[in-house]
């Protein structure tokens, strides 16, 4: 049984009005369960749907208020939105009013480059989903259901709802897109300092810095915790040079460790994934305490964690999760070099692939523990060359680039079987290469390096067959920057979801150290020119100055702007249209990263994935969450999974130990899955696709509950 019309309209207004009028993205202050004055949707007496306001002390919410029925005036108010008239309005606790109807999607949230739903299996839960927008509810005093449907998905509802890499489709459903990606960070290796910097790509500020290793691995410990001694030390020359962001947002660091043991390290991106080790309240981790946009490396300033005993893991930053030693500790040889992440099994952060230069080998690591996994019955895969860079495409083919600067050479690895397909894929003209990337069409890109201002594109036949594909060479020798300079040596390379390729150069045409960036169409090679303020259209950007030189790698951020790390001691964001440059604060020289250091390539091409979350409030601390159903279209080569977390305190909804799922079929029996009773329920849907054309489409979902 559904709410009467007036009650339904109050419910429908909850998401549209409570989140837009009352909500924001501010997290609860420390020591509080909610933000004082913030309103959330709730289930009140009799199963009605309404709103409740966080108390002034931030210690929970006021009682749920559902409003009162409007007066039927006999004709001037014929049923609200369906009849085209007013419904009288419901007074809400914050003084606002719910006018009943929630407008449908305006179409403005669809972003360029998003995919559209394709024909496929319809997952219809058939449990009280009426297709309406917003929140609906049952009427039984013993419980009911809460539904979110087309028009009710809010991508900017602060802590109450939100989306990452998803977009609203014209019909109000939710699909994969390129908006609202949740990873606005660039992770850059400080090779010379053996540290890794975390930059906020929205502001250009350095927000954290970490040592490149920690002296524990990721295996279970005898005391019930995680981590066993691994012999590594954070104050040794670990020389990180590659970073890669996994599907959960955590970063992996490849340490080439020229004179010590090679290794790979995992660092958590968010506090909820960090690991308590020292027994002190909270998480002890690096942060910009004085707000100057740069992390001080003076231990006395407290912005970066420095152990006094480098063998004691409890003295390290608690967001450094573990380090896995790889290979042998030979002197004067480069160890872990190539680094890439493929999609992996559903529900995982992906598979981590590492290339060891000095042993000509490829390793596959478990994304949870960091431990080696078998490759076709062996501990590693042997190549005829030392791997230098790697990238995984949408077909889950791993492309590995040789360390030899000339000639460039590619190997193809089948990640499904862990076998080497071939290792003799060579460009038609002699060239070395540093940077490697893949694009949306599964083409491989190499930066020219010794060939000058050139980029090489390799197109392999679909699948993992051994038949050779075709090479195409793009030459930008004649391109001219706003400083009237030319490019001499291509170094880093990346691709975006608009079809453009981005190329850095570390030398200009006078053979002087430079920081240059060029973009071009990946199909035609036509330059993407920049409209520089007060200058006009130019072929490429030369950002060289007294502190900005020797451009290394390039990656795209969530707004499709390019990020370049400069060996001279800073990084820079280059606006994709105007070429305007935002430089980070200067630090010691030695930034050195070529890989997917923002996670853009993984999320856009290798493993297109997005998520949507929604926080629901039940009828008290003892609310029993019973069943989750959803209505979705899931075409072939796409997927949809659900996760839930229940808790009596809002702050506990971020505890990964309480998260249940993935649920891939429905109805999902939450009681049988061990979801505990709790006032709040955090529902999360993960959408994925391995197709360039198709995306799943989530139309609505419904959660049933019992009141205490």
C-alpha positions as CSV (number, residue, x, y, z in Angstrom):
1,X,0.0,0.0,0.0
2,X,1.3,3.4,-1.0
3,X,1.1,6.8,0.8
4,X,-2.0,8.9,0.0
5,X,-1.3,11.5,-2.7
6,X,-0.3,14.2,-0.2
7,X,2.0,11.9,1.7
8,X,3.6,10.7,-1.5
9,X,4.2,14.3,-2.6
10,X,6.0,15.1,0.7
11,X,8.1,12.1,0.2
12,X,8.9,13.1,-3.4
13,X,10.0,16.5,-2.3
14,X,12.4,15.2,0.3
15,X,15.3,14.6,-2.1
16,X,14.6,17.5,-4.3
17,X,14.1,20.1,-1.6
18,X,15.9,18.9,1.5
19,X,19.1,18.2,-0.3
20,X,19.1,21.3,-2.5
21,X,17.7,23.7,0.1
22,X,19.3,22.4,3.2
23,X,22.1,20.1,2.3
24,X,25.7,20.8,1.4
25,X,29.0,18.9,1.0
26,X,30.4,19.9,4.4
27,X,31.3,16.8,6.4
28,X,30.3,16.5,10.1
29,X,32.7,18.3,12.4
30,X,35.0,16.2,14.6
31,X,33.2,14.7,17.5
32,X,29.8,15.2,16.0
33,X,27.4,12.8,14.3
34,X,26.0,15.3,11.8
35,X,26.2,18.9,10.8
36,X,24.1,21.1,13.0
37,X,21.0,22.4,11.2
38,X,21.3,20.0,8.2
39,X,18.2,18.2,7.2
40,X,17.9,14.6,5.9
41,X,15.1,12.4,4.7
42,X,13.6,10.1,7.2
43,X,10.8,7.6,8.0
44,X,8.4,8.9,10.7
45,X,5.4,7.5,12.6
46,X,3.2,5.2,10.6
47,X,5.9,4.8,8.0
48,X,5.5,8.3,6.6
49,X,8.3,10.0,4.8
50,X,9.6,13.3,5.9
51,X,12.6,15.2,7.2
52,X,14.6,15.6,10.4
53,X,17.1,18.3,11.4
54,X,20.5,17.7,13.0
55,X,20.4,19.1,16.6
56,X,22.4,22.2,17.5
57,X,25.0,20.1,19.4
58,X,25.5,17.8,16.4
59,X,24.7,14.7,18.5
60,X,21.9,13.2,16.4
61,X,18.7,14.4,14.7
62,X,15.4,15.8,15.9
63,X,12.3,13.7,15.5
64,X,11.1,13.0,12.0
65,X,8.4,15.4,10.8
66,X,6.3,14.4,7.8
67,X,4.1,17.5,7.5
68,X,0.2,17.6,7.4
69,X,-2.2,16.9,4.6
70,X,-3.0,19.9,2.4
71,X,-6.5,21.3,2.3
72,X,-8.6,20.2,-0.7
73,X,-10.1,23.4,-2.0
74,X,-12.5,21.6,-4.3
75,X,-10.9,22.6,-7.6
76,X,-8.1,25.2,-7.4
77,X,-5.8,22.5,-6.0
78,X,-6.4,19.5,-8.1
79,X,-3.7,17.1,-7.0
80,X,-0.4,19.0,-7.4
81,X,2.0,18.2,-10.2
82,X,-0.2,15.7,-12.0
83,X,-3.1,18.1,-12.2
84,X,-1.0,21.2,-12.8
85,X,-2.1,23.0,-9.7
86,X,-0.7,23.9,-6.3
87,X,-0.9,21.3,-3.5
88,X,-0.8,23.7,-0.6
89,X,2.8,23.2,0.5
90,X,4.1,21.3,3.5
91,X,6.0,23.2,6.2
92,X,9.4,21.5,6.8
93,X,11.4,21.8,10.1
94,X,13.9,24.3,8.6
95,X,11.1,26.7,7.8
96,X,11.0,25.9,4.1
97,X,8.1,24.2,2.3
98,X,7.6,21.2,0.1
99,X,5.4,22.1,-2.8
100,X,4.7,18.5,-3.6
101,X,6.1,17.9,-7.1
102,X,9.8,17.4,-7.8
103,X,10.7,18.6,-11.3
104,X,12.1,16.0,-13.6
105,X,15.7,16.1,-15.0
106,X,16.5,19.2,-17.0
107,X,19.0,17.5,-19.2
108,X,21.7,19.9,-18.3
109,X,23.6,17.3,-16.3
110,X,24.5,15.1,-19.3
111,X,28.2,15.6,-20.1
112,X,30.0,15.2,-23.3
113,X,31.7,11.9,-23.8
114,X,29.1,10.0,-21.7
115,X,27.7,6.7,-23.0
116,X,24.1,6.0,-23.6
117,X,22.1,3.0,-22.4
118,X,22.0,0.1,-24.8
119,X,19.4,-2.6,-25.1
120,X,20.0,-5.3,-22.6
121,X,18.6,-7.2,-19.7
122,X,16.1,-5.3,-17.6
123,X,16.5,-5.9,-13.9
124,X,13.1,-5.1,-12.4
125,X,12.7,-5.8,-8.8
126,X,9.0,-5.4,-9.0
127,X,8.7,-4.4,-5.3
128,X,6.7,-1.3,-5.0
129,X,8.6,0.9,-7.6
130,X,6.1,3.2,-9.1
131,X,8.4,5.0,-11.4
132,X,8.0,8.3,-9.6
133,X,10.8,10.6,-8.8
134,X,12.3,11.1,-5.3
135,X,11.5,9.2,-2.2
136,X,8.4,7.1,-1.6
137,X,7.3,5.2,1.4
138,X,5.0,2.5,2.8
139,X,2.2,3.2,5.2
140,X,2.4,0.4,7.7
141,X,3.3,1.3,11.3
142,X,5.4,-1.8,11.4
143,X,7.6,-0.7,8.5
144,X,7.5,0.0,4.8
145,X,9.8,0.8,2.0
146,X,11.9,3.7,0.7
147,X,12.3,4.2,-3.0
148,X,14.5,6.5,-5.1
149,X,13.5,6.7,-8.8
150,X,14.1,8.7,-12.0
151,X,14.6,12.4,-11.1
152,X,15.4,11.5,-7.5
153,X,19.1,10.8,-8.1
154,X,21.1,13.7,-6.7
155,X,24.7,13.9,-7.7
156,X,25.6,16.8,-5.5
157,X,23.7,16.1,-2.3
158,X,26.8,16.4,-0.1
159,X,27.2,13.6,2.5
160,X,23.6,12.5,1.8
161,X,23.9,11.4,-1.8
162,X,26.4,11.8,-4.7
163,X,27.9,10.2,-7.8
164,X,31.3,9.6,-9.2
165,X,31.9,9.0,-12.9
166,X,28.2,8.9,-13.4
167,X,25.6,11.2,-15.0
168,X,21.9,11.7,-15.3
169,X,20.4,10.5,-18.5
170,X,17.5,12.4,-20.2
171,X,15.0,10.0,-18.8
172,X,16.2,10.6,-15.2
173,X,18.0,7.3,-14.9
174,X,21.7,7.0,-13.9
175,X,24.4,5.9,-16.2
176,X,28.1,6.0,-16.6
177,X,29.6,9.3,-17.6
178,X,32.6,11.5,-17.0
179,X,31.2,13.9,-14.5
180,X,31.9,14.2,-10.8
181,X,34.9,11.9,-10.6
182,X,35.8,11.4,-7.0
183,X,39.6,11.4,-7.4
184,X,40.9,14.9,-7.8
185,X,44.4,14.1,-7.0
186,X,47.8,13.7,-8.8
187,X,50.3,11.4,-7.2
188,X,53.8,12.3,-8.1
189,X,57.0,10.5,-7.2
190,X,59.9,12.6,-5.8
191,X,62.6,10.2,-7.0
192,X,65.5,12.1,-5.5
193,X,63.8,12.4,-2.1
194,X,62.3,8.9,-2.0
195,X,58.9,10.3,-1.2
196,X,55.5,10.7,-3.0
197,X,53.5,13.9,-3.1
198,X,49.7,14.1,-3.3
199,X,48.4,17.2,-5.1
200,X,44.8,18.4,-5.2
201,X,44.2,19.0,-8.9
202,X,41.4,21.5,-8.2
203,X,43.7,23.9,-6.4
204,X,47.3,22.9,-7.3
205,X,48.1,22.5,-3.6
206,X,50.2,19.7,-2.2
207,X,48.0,18.1,0.5
208,X,50.2,15.2,1.7
209,X,53.6,13.6,1.3
210,X,54.7,10.1,2.2
211,X,57.8,8.0,2.4
212,X,57.9,5.6,-0.5
213,X,58.1,2.4,1.7
214,X,57.1,1.1,5.1
215,X,58.8,-1.8,6.8
216,X,55.7,-4.2,6.8
217,X,54.0,-6.2,4.1
218,X,50.3,-6.7,3.6
219,X,50.0,-10.2,4.9
220,X,48.0,-11.1,8.1
221,X,50.1,-10.9,11.2
222,X,50.3,-13.4,14.0
223,X,48.7,-10.9,16.4
224,X,45.5,-10.7,14.3
225,X,46.5,-7.5,12.6
226,X,48.0,-6.9,9.2
227,X,51.7,-6.6,8.3
228,X,54.9,-8.6,8.8
229,X,58.5,-7.2,8.8
230,X,59.8,-6.9,5.2
231,X,63.3,-5.4,5.8
232,X,62.6,-2.2,4.0
233,X,63.4,1.3,5.4
234,X,61.8,4.6,4.5
235,X,65.1,6.5,4.9
236,X,66.9,4.5,2.2
237,X,67.3,5.3,-1.5
238,X,64.0,3.8,-2.7
239,X,63.8,6.1,-5.8
240,X,60.1,5.9,-6.7
241,X,59.4,6.7,-10.3
242,X,55.9,5.3,-11.2
243,X,52.5,5.7,-9.5
244,X,49.1,4.2,-10.5
245,X,45.7,4.8,-8.9
246,X,43.5,1.7,-8.4
247,X,39.7,1.5,-8.7
248,X,39.3,2.2,-5.0
249,X,41.3,5.4,-5.3
250,X,44.4,4.0,-3.5
251,X,47.8,4.6,-5.0
252,X,50.6,2.1,-5.8
253,X,54.2,3.2,-6.0
254,X,56.9,1.4,-7.9
255,X,60.4,1.9,-6.4
256,X,63.3,1.4,-8.7
257,X,65.6,1.3,-5.7
258,X,68.9,1.5,-7.5
259,X,71.1,0.5,-4.6
260,X,68.6,-1.3,-2.3
261,X,65.7,-3.8,-2.4
262,X,63.1,-3.0,-5.0
263,X,59.5,-2.8,-3.9
264,X,55.9,-1.7,-4.5
265,X,54.0,0.3,-1.9
266,X,50.3,0.9,-1.4
267,X,49.0,4.2,0.1
268,X,45.4,4.9,1.1
269,X,43.8,8.0,-0.5
270,X,41.0,8.5,2.2
271,X,41.2,8.3,6.0
272,X,38.7,5.5,6.2
273,X,41.1,3.2,4.3
274,X,44.1,4.1,6.5
275,X,45.3,1.7,9.1
276,X,45.5,2.3,12.9
277,X,48.9,1.1,14.2
278,X,50.1,3.2,17.0
279,X,47.2,3.2,19.5
280,X,46.8,7.0,19.4
281,X,43.3,8.4,18.8
282,X,42.5,9.1,15.1
283,X,44.8,8.6,12.1
284,X,48.2,10.1,12.2
285,X,49.0,11.1,8.6
286,X,50.5,13.9,6.6
287,X,48.6,17.1,6.1
288,X,49.1,20.7,5.2
289,X,48.7,22.2,8.7
290,X,49.5,25.8,7.8
291,X,47.6,25.8,4.5
292,X,50.4,27.1,2.4
293,X,49.9,24.5,-0.3
294,X,53.2,22.8,0.3
295,X,54.2,20.0,2.7
296,X,57.1,20.8,4.9
297,X,59.8,18.2,5.2
298,X,61.0,19.6,8.5
299,X,59.9,17.0,11.1
300,X,59.3,19.7,13.7
301,X,56.5,21.2,11.6
302,X,54.5,18.0,11.8
303,X,53.2,18.1,8.2
304,X,55.0,14.9,7.2
305,X,55.4,11.8,9.5
306,X,59.1,11.0,10.2
307,X,59.9,7.9,12.3
308,X,62.7,8.1,14.8
309,X,63.1,4.3,14.4
310,X,62.9,3.5,10.7
311,X,62.4,-0.2,11.4
312,X,59.2,0.5,13.5
313,X,56.1,0.5,11.3
314,X,54.0,2.1,14.1
315,X,56.0,5.3,13.7
316,X,55.1,5.7,10.0
317,X,52.2,7.5,8.4
318,X,49.1,5.4,9.0
319,X,47.9,5.9,5.4
320,X,51.0,4.0,4.1
321,X,49.4,0.5,4.1
322,X,52.2,-1.8,3.1
323,X,55.2,-2.5,0.9
324,X,56.0,-5.6,-1.1
325,X,59.6,-6.4,-1.8
326,X,60.2,-7.7,-5.3
327,X,63.3,-9.1,-7.0
328,X,66.8,-9.2,-5.6
329,X,68.6,-6.4,-3.8
330,X,71.4,-6.0,-6.4
331,X,73.6,-2.9,-6.4
332,X,73.4,-0.3,-9.1
333,X,70.5,-1.8,-11.0
334,X,67.0,-0.5,-11.5
335,X,64.3,-2.7,-10.0
336,X,60.5,-2.0,-10.1
337,X,59.9,0.2,-13.1
338,X,56.8,-0.5,-15.2
339,X,53.4,-0.2,-13.3
340,X,49.8,-0.5,-14.5
341,X,46.4,-1.7,-13.2
342,X,43.9,-3.7,-15.1
343,X,40.2,-4.3,-14.3
344,X,40.6,-7.4,-12.3
345,X,37.7,-9.4,-10.8
346,X,34.4,-7.7,-10.0
347,X,34.3,-6.0,-6.7
348,X,38.1,-5.6,-6.5
349,X,40.4,-2.6,-6.9
350,X,41.8,-4.2,-10.0
351,X,45.0,-6.3,-10.7
352,X,48.3,-4.6,-10.2
353,X,51.1,-5.3,-12.8
354,X,54.7,-4.5,-12.0
355,X,57.7,-4.8,-14.3
356,X,61.2,-5.4,-12.9
357,X,63.9,-4.0,-15.1
358,X,66.9,-5.9,-13.7
359,X,65.2,-9.3,-14.0
360,X,63.3,-8.8,-17.2
361,X,60.1,-9.9,-15.4
362,X,56.5,-9.1,-14.9
363,X,54.7,-9.7,-11.6
364,X,51.0,-9.6,-10.8
365,X,50.0,-8.4,-7.3
366,X,46.9,-8.9,-5.3
367,X,45.3,-5.5,-4.8
368,X,44.2,-6.3,-1.2
369,X,47.4,-7.8,0.2
370,X,50.1,-6.8,-2.4
371,X,51.3,-10.4,-2.6
372,X,52.4,-12.1,-5.8
373,X,49.8,-14.1,-7.7
374,X,50.6,-16.9,-10.1
375,X,51.0,-16.2,-13.8
376,X,50.3,-19.3,-15.9
377,X,51.7,-21.4,-13.1
378,X,54.8,-19.3,-12.4
379,X,55.6,-16.6,-9.9
380,X,56.4,-14.2,-12.7
381,X,56.5,-13.8,-16.5
382,X,59.8,-13.5,-18.3
383,X,60.4,-11.0,-21.1
384,X,63.3,-10.7,-23.5
385,X,63.9,-7.2,-22.3
386,X,63.8,-5.0,-19.1
387,X,60.3,-3.4,-18.8
388,X,60.2,0.3,-18.5
389,X,56.5,1.3,-18.8
390,X,53.1,-0.4,-19.0
391,X,49.5,0.3,-19.7
392,X,46.3,-1.9,-19.8
393,X,43.6,-1.3,-22.4
394,X,39.8,-2.0,-22.2
395,X,40.3,-5.5,-23.6
396,X,42.5,-6.1,-20.6
397,X,45.6,-6.5,-22.7
398,X,48.8,-5.4,-20.9
399,X,51.2,-3.5,-23.1
400,X,54.8,-3.4,-21.8
401,X,57.5,-1.1,-23.2
402,X,61.1,-1.9,-23.3
403,X,63.7,0.0,-21.3
404,X,66.0,0.4,-24.3
405,X,65.8,4.0,-25.4
406,X,66.3,2.9,-29.0
407,X,64.7,1.1,-30.6
408,X,61.3,1.3,-28.9
409,X,59.7,-2.1,-28.4
410,X,56.4,-3.4,-27.1
411,X,55.3,-6.7,-25.6
412,X,51.7,-7.9,-25.4
413,X,50.6,-9.9,-22.3
414,X,47.2,-11.6,-22.0
415,X,46.1,-10.7,-18.5
416,X,43.4,-13.4,-18.5
417,X,45.9,-16.2,-18.8
418,X,49.1,-14.5,-17.7
419,X,50.9,-15.5,-20.9
420,X,53.2,-13.5,-23.2
421,X,51.7,-13.2,-26.7
422,X,54.7,-11.5,-28.4
423,X,57.5,-9.1,-27.5
424,X,58.8,-7.9,-30.9
425,X,56.3,-5.1,-31.8
426,X,58.6,-2.4,-33.1
427,X,57.8,1.0,-34.7
428,X,58.7,1.3,-38.4
429,X,61.2,4.1,-37.9
430,X,63.9,4.0,-35.2
431,X,63.0,5.7,-32.0
432,X,63.3,5.3,-28.2
433,X,60.4,6.0,-25.9
434,X,59.7,7.0,-22.3
435,X,56.0,7.5,-22.1
436,X,53.3,5.0,-22.9
437,X,49.4,5.3,-22.9
438,X,46.3,3.7,-24.3
439,X,43.2,5.4,-25.6
440,X,39.4,4.7,-25.8
441,X,39.9,2.7,-29.0
442,X,42.5,0.4,-27.4
443,X,45.4,1.9,-29.4
444,X,48.8,2.2,-27.8
445,X,50.7,5.4,-27.8
446,X,54.5,6.0,-27.4
447,X,56.3,9.3,-27.1
448,X,59.1,9.6,-29.7
449,X,62.1,10.6,-27.4
450,X,65.1,10.0,-29.7
451,X,63.0,10.5,-32.8
452,X,62.3,14.2,-32.0
453,X,58.8,15.8,-31.7
454,X,57.0,12.6,-32.7
455,X,54.3,10.3,-31.4
456,X,53.8,6.7,-32.4
457,X,50.4,5.0,-32.5
458,X,50.1,1.2,-32.6
459,X,46.7,-0.4,-33.5
460,X,46.5,-4.1,-32.8
461,X,43.7,-6.4,-34.1
462,X,41.0,-7.0,-31.5
463,X,41.7,-9.7,-29.1
464,X,45.0,-11.2,-28.0
465,X,46.1,-12.8,-31.2
466,X,49.7,-12.7,-32.3
467,X,49.0,-11.1,-35.7
468,X,50.8,-7.8,-35.9
469,X,48.9,-4.5,-36.2
470,X,49.7,-1.2,-37.8
471,X,51.9,1.8,-36.8
472,X,51.2,5.4,-37.5
473,X,53.7,8.2,-36.9
474,X,52.8,11.8,-36.1
475,X,55.4,14.5,-36.6
476,X,55.1,17.9,-34.9
477,X,58.5,19.3,-35.7
478,X,57.0,22.5,-37.3
479,X,54.7,23.3,-34.4
480,X,55.4,26.7,-32.7
481,X,54.6,27.8,-29.2
482,X,53.6,31.1,-27.8
483,X,57.3,31.7,-27.0
484,X,58.1,31.0,-30.7
485,X,59.9,27.8,-29.7
486,X,59.7,24.3,-31.1
487,X,59.7,20.9,-29.6
488,X,62.8,18.7,-29.8
489,X,62.3,15.6,-27.7
490,X,58.9,14.0,-26.9
491,X,58.9,12.4,-23.5
492,X,55.5,11.9,-21.7
493,X,52.2,11.0,-23.4
494,X,48.5,10.6,-22.3
495,X,45.1,10.5,-23.9
496,X,41.7,12.0,-23.0
497,X,38.1,10.9,-23.5
498,X,37.6,13.6,-26.1
499,X,39.9,11.9,-28.6
500,X,43.0,14.0,-28.0
501,X,46.6,13.0,-27.2
502,X,48.8,15.0,-25.0
503,X,52.6,15.1,-25.5
504,X,55.4,16.6,-23.4
505,X,58.9,17.7,-24.5
506,X,61.8,18.3,-22.2
507,X,64.1,20.0,-24.8
508,X,63.4,22.9,-27.2
509,X,64.8,23.5,-30.6
510,X,67.9,25.2,-29.2
511,X,68.6,22.0,-27.1
512,X,67.8,23.8,-23.9
513,X,65.9,22.2,-21.0
514,X,62.2,23.0,-21.4
515,X,58.7,22.2,-20.2
516,X,56.5,22.0,-23.2
517,X,53.0,20.5,-23.8
518,X,51.2,19.8,-27.1
519,X,47.8,18.2,-27.9
520,X,46.5,16.7,-31.1
521,X,43.6,14.7,-32.5
522,X,44.4,11.0,-32.1
523,X,42.7,10.1,-35.4
524,X,44.0,12.7,-37.7
525,X,47.0,14.2,-36.0
526,X,45.5,17.7,-36.3
527,X,46.8,20.1,-33.6
528,X,44.5,21.1,-30.7
529,X,45.6,24.7,-30.6
530,X,45.4,26.8,-27.5
531,X,43.7,30.3,-27.4
532,X,46.1,32.0,-25.0
533,X,44.7,35.2,-23.4
534,X,46.2,38.4,-24.8
535,X,48.1,36.3,-27.4
536,X,45.7,34.3,-29.5
537,X,45.9,30.9,-31.1
538,X,49.1,28.9,-30.7
539,X,50.2,25.4,-31.6
540,X,51.4,24.4,-28.1
541,X,52.3,25.7,-24.7
542,X,55.9,26.3,-23.6
543,X,55.8,26.9,-19.8
544,X,59.6,27.0,-19.4
545,X,60.9,29.5,-16.8
546,X,63.6,29.7,-14.2
547,X,62.0,27.0,-12.0
548,X,60.0,25.1,-14.6
549,X,62.1,22.8,-16.8
550,X,62.5,19.2,-17.9
551,X,58.9,18.1,-18.4
552,X,58.5,14.4,-17.6
553,X,55.1,12.7,-17.6
554,X,51.6,14.0,-18.3
555,X,48.1,12.9,-17.2
556,X,44.6,14.3,-17.2
557,X,42.6,15.4,-14.2
558,X,38.8,15.1,-13.6
559,X,38.2,18.3,-15.5
560,X,40.2,17.2,-18.5
561,X,43.0,19.6,-17.9
562,X,46.6,18.3,-18.3
563,X,49.0,17.8,-15.4
564,X,52.8,17.8,-16.1
565,X,55.5,17.0,-13.6
566,X,58.8,18.8,-14.1
567,X,62.1,17.4,-12.9
568,X,63.1,20.9,-11.9
569,X,60.9,20.7,-8.8
570,X,57.3,21.5,-9.5
571,X,54.2,20.3,-11.3
572,X,51.8,22.3,-13.4
573,X,48.2,22.2,-14.6
574,X,47.6,23.4,-18.2
575,X,44.1,24.5,-19.1
576,X,43.0,22.4,-22.0
577,X,41.6,25.4,-24.0
578,X,43.5,28.5,-23.0
579,X,46.8,27.0,-22.1
580,X,46.9,28.9,-18.9
581,X,49.4,27.4,-16.4
582,X,48.9,26.9,-12.7
583,X,52.2,25.9,-11.0
584,X,52.5,24.1,-7.7
585,X,54.8,25.4,-4.9
586,X,58.4,24.8,-5.6
587,X,60.1,21.9,-3.9
588,X,63.4,20.1,-4.2
589,X,64.2,18.8,-7.7
590,X,63.5,15.2,-8.7
591,X,59.8,14.9,-9.6
592,X,59.7,11.9,-12.0
593,X,56.5,10.1,-13.0
594,X,55.4,8.8,-16.4
595,X,52.4,6.5,-15.5
596,X,48.7,7.0,-14.9
597,X,49.3,9.2,-11.8
598,X,45.7,10.5,-11.6
599,X,43.8,7.3,-12.4
600,X,42.2,8.9,-15.4
601,X,43.3,6.2,-17.9
602,X,42.0,3.4,-15.7
603,X,38.6,4.9,-15.1
604,X,38.0,6.2,-18.6
605,X,39.4,3.4,-20.7
606,X,40.8,0.3,-19.0
607,X,37.9,-0.2,-16.6
608,X,35.1,2.3,-17.0
609,X,33.4,2.4,-13.6
610,X,31.3,4.8,-11.7
611,X,29.3,4.8,-8.5
612,X,26.3,6.4,-6.8
613,X,25.6,6.5,-3.1
614,X,22.5,7.5,-1.1
615,X,22.0,7.8,2.6
616,X,18.6,6.7,4.1
617,X,17.2,7.3,7.6
618,X,14.9,4.7,9.1
619,X,12.5,4.9,12.0
620,X,15.0,4.7,14.8
621,X,18.1,2.9,16.0
622,X,16.5,-0.5,15.8
623,X,15.3,-0.2,12.1
624,X,15.7,-3.6,10.4
625,X,16.7,-3.2,6.8
626,X,15.2,-6.2,5.0
627,X,15.4,-6.2,1.2
628,X,17.0,-4.2,-1.6
629,X,15.6,-4.3,-5.2
630,X,16.3,-2.2,-8.2
631,X,15.1,-1.5,-11.7
632,X,18.0,-1.3,-14.2
633,X,19.0,-2.0,-17.8
634,X,22.3,-3.9,-17.9
635,X,23.5,-4.5,-21.5
636,X,26.1,-7.1,-22.4
637,X,29.6,-6.2,-21.4
638,X,28.3,-4.0,-18.5
639,X,27.7,-4.6,-14.9
640,X,25.8,-3.3,-11.8
641,X,26.5,-4.1,-8.2
642,X,25.1,-2.9,-4.9
643,X,26.6,-2.4,-1.5
644,X,25.0,-1.4,1.8
645,X,26.2,-0.2,5.2
646,X,23.9,0.1,8.3
647,X,24.8,2.0,11.5
648,X,23.2,4.0,14.3
649,X,25.7,6.8,13.9
650,X,26.3,8.6,10.7
651,X,30.0,8.6,11.2
652,X,30.1,4.8,11.2
653,X,28.7,4.6,7.7
654,X,32.2,5.0,6.4
655,X,33.5,2.0,8.3
656,X,34.6,-0.6,5.6
657,X,34.1,-3.4,8.1
658,X,30.4,-2.8,8.1
659,X,30.0,-2.7,4.3
660,X,28.0,-5.7,2.9
661,X,28.0,-6.8,-0.7
662,X,28.5,-6.9,-3.6
663,X,24.9,-7.8,-4.4
664,X,24.6,-8.7,-8.1
665,X,21.1,-10.3,-8.2
666,X,17.9,-9.4,-6.6
667,X,16.0,-9.2,-4.4
668,X,19.0,-8.8,-2.2
669,X,18.1,-10.2,1.2
670,X,19.8,-7.8,3.6
671,X,18.8,-9.7,6.7
672,X,20.3,-12.9,5.4
673,X,23.5,-11.0,4.4
674,X,24.0,-10.0,8.0
675,X,23.1,-6.3,7.7
676,X,22.6,-5.2,11.3
677,X,19.7,-3.1,12.5
678,X,20.5,0.7,12.5
679,X,18.9,4.0,12.0
680,X,20.9,4.9,8.9
681,X,21.5,2.9,5.7
682,X,24.2,3.9,3.1
683,X,23.3,2.4,-0.3
684,X,25.9,2.3,-3.0
685,X,25.6,1.2,-6.6
686,X,28.7,0.5,-8.8
687,X,28.3,0.7,-12.5
688,X,30.8,-0.7,-14.9
689,X,31.4,-1.3,-18.6
690,X,34.0,-2.9,-20.9
691,X,32.2,-1.6,-24.0
692,X,32.9,1.7,-25.7
693,X,29.2,2.1,-26.6
694,X,27.1,0.8,-23.7
695,X,26.5,1.7,-20.1
696,X,24.2,0.2,-17.5
697,X,21.2,2.4,-16.5
698,X,19.9,2.5,-13.0
699,X,16.3,3.6,-13.0
700,X,15.2,3.3,-9.4
701,X,15.8,1.3,-6.2
702,X,13.7,0.3,-3.2
703,X,14.6,-0.7,0.3
704,X,12.1,-2.3,2.6
705,X,12.4,-2.1,6.4
706,X,10.8,-3.0,9.7
707,X,10.4,-0.5,12.5
708,X,11.5,-1.4,16.1
